[in-house]
């Protein structure tokens, strides 16, 4: 069982590293654009918002990426996000 746990822990660490590189890229884009795909909101932003909540589950601190936190905060102000959140 120890071998399986070590493999899982290793996979989680590699996944976190990949995710951090992706967040670094997104952070750099958000310095130039309001949303992920430019200055107009898209489905990508809504999906990304959902994905950001997975970070809590995996204990990934988002403070390293202030533009991502800003986008998350802006999305949380949208009526559509609040309406869906009430459904769950």
PyMOL commands that set and color helices and strands:
alter all, ss='L'
color gray80, all
select helices_A, chain A and resi 2-30+43-57+62-64+66-76+79-87
alter helices_A, ss='H'
color red, helices_A
deselect
rebuild
show_as cartoon
